[in-house]
Amino acid sequence: YDNNLSSIASGVRFVKLDNEPIFRDFFVLDIQQCDSFLFLMEPKHLFMYDATGKFIRQIGQNGQGPGEYVYLGAPLQLDEKRRILYATDFYTNRYLSYNFDGGFLKETRFSHEEDQAYLLDSATIAINTLSTQRFLPHKTPKLVLQNYARKILKSFPSYLYPIDRPRNMISFGPDNFLWHCGNDFYLLEYGNDTIFQVTREKLIPALILTGDMKPTGDNLFDDEKDKLSITAYIGQPSAAIFESNRFLIAKISRSRSRESYHAVLDKKTGALWRTGKHTQPFVGEAAKFRTENYFIDDMVSGLPIEFIYNSQGEAACLIAADVLLTQKDVIADFVKKHPTEEGKKLLKIVEGMHEEDSSVVCFVKLK
């Protein structure tokens, strides 16, 4: 067990969001940042801030017309070089793009077989298909690469499906994840024994599970076994896996005991550990859903920190105003004992807060 944030992080910073509009910590599906701006997405809104948390504008609006959306879903993505923002409306099955000035650029419709879309590079979109589709006889591919005109450049088959699933089985485990480390994308397919690096030409086996860690088709649907699964909150696929040059961090759930925690692999030394056995309880709106899946910030604030969002190589989370106010004494005591400029800045923010204020964004730079 190791819960200390300093074991995996090189820096922590906090950004207070403007109070107009109000944002709480439980309804934001994605956060993305670049050098000058910060973007927050909830199901019916897409907001833009400057790097200090000052509100700039809402991008798009609710509706079904050009540039409008009904129900947004992660991932939210930025092309900083071209100053373009990409969002997905899952209700109307459309990918939407806007410029950083808030102007609507174009929309592209997608099929019901598709799940998340990822910007592989400036000319290529990687489409991650729904795992439910891969049980069907027509053998839906696992991953499809397209250009922005929706022309298929390459498709990759599932390396596991189709397989037989019990007829009475409705839920079949977690979905599949794409994540990135630096400029490279990686793919994990539920039930498969291989993590692949995604390129425009092929899937490259990057890690192959062997021995007791190798999954088999026979136990994929066996709930009696004490299985460990990589998982994420519904609608937040970027909360499952975080990777830096040094560390690979995955949110784990255990089927039998219903516990959840983060597993950490030090890629340099091979050391493996997990979060858990906290003496400091998690507080806030989502506390009842969280058990041991958070770190303790032993660098700046003394607060419990859970990774929810991936943004430009940093892990991020939102901390609600009422949580910060209940933890004000904890923060003040920590800053007194471990003074840092970022800690003093956070304490000043908290001392001027009210319960109705917007949340504070915490960014964690992984080593």
Residue pairs with C-beta under 8 A, 6 or more apart in sequence:
1 273
1 274
1 275
1 276
1 277
2 264
2 273
2 274
2 275
3 275
3 276
3 277
3 278
3 294
3 295
3 296
4 295
4 296
4 298
5 12
5 295
5 296
5 297
5 298
5 299
5 305
5 364
6 298
6 299
7 264
8 246
8 247
8 249
8 264
8 295
8 366
8 367
9 299
9 364
9 365
9 366
9 367
10 365
10 366
10 367
11 299
11 364
11 365
12 297
12 299
12 300
12 301
12 305
12 342
12 362
12 363
12 364
12 365
13 300
13 342
13 362
13 363
13 365
14 300
14 301
14 319
14 342
14 345
14 346
14 349
14 360
14 361
14 362
14 363
15 38
15 51
15 52
15 53
15 360
15 361
15 363
16 53
16 349
16 353
16 357
16 358
16 360
17 23
17 40
17 49
17 53
17 55
17 358
17 359
17 360
17 361
18 49
18 53
18 54
18 55
18 358
19 356
19 357
19 358
20 55
21 45
21 47
21 55
21 58
21 358
22 356
22 357
22 358
23 40
23 42
23 47
23 318
23 358
23 359
24 285
24 318
24 320
24 358
24 359
25 284
25 285
25 286
25 317
25 318
25 319
25 320
25 323
25 359
26 285
26 286
26 320
27 42
27 43
28 40
28 41
28 42
28 318
28 359
29 41
29 42
29 43
29 72
29 73
29 74
29 76
29 235
29 236
30 40
30 41
30 74
30 75
30 76
30 236
30 238
30 309
31 38
31 39
31 40
31 41
31 76
31 309
31 311
31 316
31 318
31 361
32 38
32 39
32 76
32 77
32 78
32 309
32 311
32 312
33 39
33 51
33 311
33 312
33 314
33 316
33 363
34 78
34 80
34 312
35 51
35 80
36 50
36 51
37 48
37 49
37 50
37 51
37 56
37 100
38 48
38 49
38 50
38 51
38 53
38 361
39 46
39 47
39 48
39 49
39 59
39 76
39 78
39 85
40 46
40 47
40 49
41 47
41 72
41 74
41 76
41 87
42 72
43 71
43 72
43 73
43 235
44 62
44 69
44 70
44 71
44 72
45 58
45 62
45 72
46 58
46 59
46 60
46 69
46 72
46 76
46 85
46 87
47 55
47 57
47 58
47 59
48 55
48 56
48 57
48 58
48 59
48 100
48 102
49 55
49 56
50 56
53 361
57 102
58 102
59 85
59 98
59 102
60 67
60 68
60 69
60 87
60 96
60 98
60 102
60 104
61 67
61 68
61 69
62 68
62 69
62 70
63 69
63 70
64 70
64 92
66 104
66 107
67 96
67 98
67 104
67 107
69 87
69 89
69 91
69 92
69 94
69 96
70 89
70 91
70 92
71 89
71 90
71 91
72 87
72 88
72 89
72 90
73 88
73 89
73 90
73 235
74 88
74 116
74 235
74 236
74 237
74 238
75 88
75 116
75 117
75 118
75 237
75 238
76 85
76 86
76 87
77 85
77 86
77 118
77 119
78 84
78 85
78 86
79 85
79 86
79 119
79 122
81 122
82 122
83 99
83 100
84 97
84 98
84 99
84 100
84 105
85 97
85 98
85 99
85 100
86 95
86 96
86 97
86 117
86 119
87 95
87 96
87 97
87 98
88 94
88 95
88 96
88 116
88 117
89 95
89 96
93 109
93 110
93 111
93 112
94 107
94 108
94 109
94 110
95 107
95 108
95 109
95 110
95 117
95 125
96 104
96 106
96 107
97 104
97 105
97 106
97 107
98 104
98 105
99 105
108 148
108 150
110 117
110 127
112 130
113 129
113 130
113 133
113 140
114 127
114 128
114 129
114 130
114 144
115 127
115 128
115 129
115 130
115 175
115 176
116 127
116 128
116 178
116 237
117 125
117 126
117 127
117 128
118 125
118 126
118 128
118 178
118 180
118 185
119 125
119 126
120 126
120 145
120 185
120 198
120 200
121 200
123 147
123 148
124 145
124 146
124 147
124 153
124 200
125 145
125 146
125 147
125 148
126 143
126 144
126 145
126 178
126 185
126 198
127 143
127 144
127 145
127 146
128 142
128 143
128 176
128 178
128 187
129 140
129 141
129 142
129 143
129 144
130 140
130 175
131 161
131 172
131 175
131 176
131 190
132 172
133 140
134 140
134 142
134 158
134 160
134 161
134 162
135 161
135 162
135 163
135 165
135 172
136 162
137 162
139 157
139 158
139 161
139 162
140 158
141 155
141 156
141 157
141 158
142 156
142 157
142 158
142 159
142 161
142 176
142 187
142 189
143 155
143 156
143 187
143 198
143 203
144 152
144 154
144 155
144 156
145 152
145 153
145 154
145 155
145 200
146 152
146 153
147 153
153 200
154 200
154 201
156 202
156 203
158 189
159 189
159 192
159 194
160 189
160 190
160 191
160 192
160 217
163 191
163 217
163 220
165 172
165 221
166 221
169 221
172 220
172 221
173 190
173 191
173 220
173 221
173 229
174 190
174 229
174 230
174 231
174 232
174 240
175 190
175 237
176 187
176 188
176 189
176 190
177 187
177 188
177 230
177 232
177 237
177 240
177 241
178 185
178 186
178 187
178 198
178 237
179 185
179 186
179 188
179 238
179 240
179 241
179 242
179 243
179 310
180 186
180 243
180 310
181 243
181 244
181 245
182 245
182 313
184 197
184 198
185 197
185 198
186 195
186 196
186 197
186 198
186 206
186 243
187 195
187 196
187 197
187 198
187 203
188 195
188 230
188 241
190 220
190 229
191 215
191 217
191 220
192 215
193 208
193 209
193 210
193 214
193 215
194 205
194 206
194 207
194 208
194 209
195 205
195 206
195 207
195 208
196 203
196 204
196 205
196 206
197 203
197 204
197 205
197 206
209 215
219 225
219 227
223 255
225 255
225 256
226 254
226 255
226 256
226 257
227 254
227 255
227 256
228 252
228 253
228 254
228 255
229 252
229 253
229 255
230 240
230 241
230 250
230 251
230 252
231 240
231 251
231 252
231 253
231 260
232 238
232 239
232 240
232 251
233 239
233 308
236 308
236 309
238 308
238 309
238 310
239 251
239 307
239 308
239 309
240 250
240 251
241 248
241 249
241 250
241 251
242 248
242 249
242 250
242 307
242 310
242 315
242 366
243 249
244 313
244 366
244 367
245 267
245 367
246 266
246 267
246 268
246 366
246 367
247 264
247 265
247 266
247 267
247 366
247 367
248 264
248 265
248 267
249 262
249 263
249 264
249 265
249 307
249 315
249 366
250 262
250 263
251 260
251 261
251 262
251 293
251 307
252 260
252 261
252 262
252 263
252 274
252 293
253 259
253 260
254 260
259 276
259 291
259 292
260 290
260 291
260 292
260 293
261 274
261 275
261 276
261 291
261 292
261 293
262 274
262 275
262 293
262 294
262 295
262 307
263 272
263 273
263 274
264 272
264 273
264 274
264 275
265 271
265 272
266 272
274 292
275 292
275 293
275 294
275 295
276 292
277 292
278 292
278 294
278 296
278 304
280 296
280 304
280 330
281 287
281 304
282 290
282 294
282 304
282 306
283 304
283 323
283 326
283 327
284 319
284 320
284 322
284 323
285 320
285 323
290 306
293 306
294 304
294 305
294 306
295 304
295 305
295 306
295 307
296 302
296 303
296 304
296 305
297 303
297 304
297 305
297 362
298 338
299 338
299 340
300 334
300 335
300 338
300 340
300 342
300 343
300 346
301 330
301 331
301 334
301 335
301 343
301 346
302 327
302 330
302 331
302 333
302 334
303 319
303 327
303 330
303 331
303 362
305 317
305 362
305 364
306 317
307 315
307 316
307 317
307 364
308 315
308 316
308 317
308 318
309 315
309 316
309 317
310 316
311 363
313 365
313 366
314 363
314 364
314 365
314 366
315 363
315 364
315 366
316 361
316 362
316 363
316 364
317 361
317 362
318 359
318 360
318 361
318 362
319 359
319 360
319 361
319 362
320 359
321 353
321 354
321 355
321 356
321 357
321 358
321 359
321 360
322 355
324 331
324 349
324 350
324 353
324 360
325 350
325 353
325 354
325 355
328 350
328 351
331 343
331 346
331 347
331 350
332 347
334 343
335 343
335 344
335 346
335 347
346 360
349 360
